[in-house]
Amino acid sequence: MSTPSPSPLHDPPTSIAATLPALLRLPHALGLTLAVLLLGLATSLAGPYMSLFAVEQVGMTPLQLGLFLTLNALSAVGISTLLGRWADLRQDRKPLVLLTLAAGVLAYLALSGVRSLAGVMLTGVLLLAVSAAAFPQVFAFARSAFASAPGDLPEKAVTLLRAVFSFAWVVGPGLGAAVLGLGSFQAVFLLAAGCYGLAALALLRIRPAAPAPQSVSTPVHEAPSAPPAPRSMAWAVVAFTLYGMAMHMGMVMFSLFVTQTLHGSEGQVGFLVGLCALLEIPVMLAFVLARRVNIEKLIGAGLLLFAVHFALIYLAQDMTLLMVTQALRAVVLAIMAGLGMTYFQQRMPGQFSAATTLFSNTSVVGSMLSGIVAGGWAQLFGYRPVFLLCAALSLLAWASILWADREAR
């Protein structure tokens, strides 16, 4: 009796050439890809210009702006954590996902018309904070929707979606700037609201699948056989928070360093930032197509490479070395953004929403802390020494992730 040929959706692909087609044939792959792309456009269209809107249109002082951003971040962390825990207790995560996307629609519809300080503050603390949970909820929903895929295909599919989200951030800020130049903040916010709404429509017919039996073969992304100790997760959270601080500090101070310390132009800043975002995508795709990936070692290597990246910026005197630093940054961001989510999900099996939310919250907290630290450091020592501090934070993050892996073992 002849043996039937295996189906690509029931047996993991054995070659790099078969990986991408197998991912594209996963159930709901197109709908989830479209939803992630629209979510990325929604956040990247308006997010980079929120501070400008608060100062120019609402008339916030620097202190009020700092309070607005801090309260928004704190509220987002709290709401995302609660929704993540709640989602893992439910069989169907979709209602919560749609709730976060609906909050995004309402938030930007409100911002398109509200100009009072109290109104914008309330919109940020309530609606924008709920919409911030859309990122972890959509990716947790995608992970559960791909659960029936064999082997490491679910993790690879999530990494591919993360590359799609990064691509949206390559396009979105420029599109937002163009709309802002031709119209107003109202047009930008209405476009962002529309993207949130279309993302929700793309998810309406998608339901998560039941997990498939695990293959006897060793998966590409190796996961621990048992949940890690709480101390292991605590050290992982510390590592990714320190990484988030370094990343956001470097991002905030990079444009000021180029224009004020090296006397470059805004166009050069845009070129360097765009170069980094563009290079990030093929690196993520390389992880998707790789036959074997050791997440723990790659994340440790990425944090060390981040320290080198910041040290080179500190030494840079012209554009040549800065271009090299942006190539290194692209590799690091691809590792940490593309594989960091999987790192948390593998260490919290069966808790996709809570794990993805925890991963996302480390970036939010890191961003919140970075503003205070970076501003004070630059005030005392100047812009260039900020990158030495970023390198030190990256090294501390590397040591923390090594300790987290040791505790997990």
Secondary structure by P-SEA (a helix, b strand, c coil): cccccccccccccccccaaaaaaaaccaaaaaaaaaaaaaaaaaacccaaaaaacccccccaaaaaaaaaaaaaaaaaaaaaaaaaaaacccaaaaaaaaaaaaaaaaaaaaccccaaaaaaaaacaaaaaaaaaaaaaaaaaaaacccccaaaaaaaaaaaaaaaaaaaccaaaaaaaaaaccaaaaaaaaaaaaaaaaaaaccbbbbccccccccccccccccccccaaaaaaaaaaaaaaaaaaaaaaaaaaaaacccccccaaaaaaaaaaaaaaaaaaaaaaaacccccaaaaaaaaaaaaaaaaaaaaacccaaaaaaaaaaaaaaaaaaaacaaaaaaaaccccaaaaaaaaaaaaaaaaaaaaaaaaaaaacccccaaaaaaaaaaaaaaaaaaaaaaaac
